[in-house]
Amino acid sequence: MGSEQAEQEVADMLPAAVEAAAGPEPEPEPEAEPEPEPEPGVEPEAETPAAPPDGGRPARARAGLAVLGRVGIVLAVLTVAGGGIWATGRAGSPQASPTTTEIPALQVKAADVAPGSTAPVDATVNGAQIATGQQPQPQQQQQGKRQGKDLLSLWADKVSDVTGIPARALIGYGNAELVLRASQPSCRISWATLAGIGRIESNHGQYGGAVLQANGYPSKPIIGVPLDGTPGVRAIGDTDHGRFDGDPYYDRAVGPMQFIPSTWARWGGGYDPQQIDAAALAAAKYLCAGGRDMASPPGWWQGILSYNNSVDYAQKVFGLADSYAKAAQVVRMS
């Protein structure tokens, strides 16, 4: 873990998800629809998102920064370059070990809704508008302390009160929505859908007793079961030499959004899948692939089933996203 000074800096700053410096992800070819992602403890019927390496963060010169908002404020963001503050507070190196029997998805009831018939109630981040085309300057990024809280953080606190979702996780989900609504407005991805996935995959970064810290990392790495072909589990051989999941023989889903290494290599932008902002942003990009409209019934169901090709899984995400969105309707930022 990092020094006390670094931890204090993290506590004073709001780490926001970072955009890959190379710009928007290339549109996937129509024939190559992204494959779904395996979920810990549940038979992964299609390959899911993956996770980036421990040391694979982009250099400072190329660290892309998500534009989080303008209502008199531009959010301060932390770089994830080598030696940055995120690195000092991150979870330890992944280790291949038996996964806890706690499976968040088993606690969630599937919604009684027919696939493709409707989409969850649409929800957007209230009170934080996008400053399209603007990016903080490097000197702004390094400002360590802020007076009060930014709008996204305040919004997250209020939504946390009515949904029970940790505020730090909501910052990641909300930021991912803002980034995609700026870069791919036709996708109309909602923080509530990302929260539904995050609840099922890792209980919002709290899987197996982990605590989601102020810097966006769980207190210990979240690593799923080995995808070794045992009953109920798809066989996916190692693709990262154990770099992300600590397993040199089989891949494992990693991080709060449970990406497998091969999928993260495409969508993760070189960041760390254990960090909630980066993981939520990668999931949003993955769901928006191919020009998908995540606010329409067909687009929403196609997106979720591409993440995990299970109707039961999609119905659980639906129920969660719908309930989160409805609960948050009482939140006002003005």
Disulfide bonds with the S-S distance in Angstrom:
Cys187-Cys288 1.87
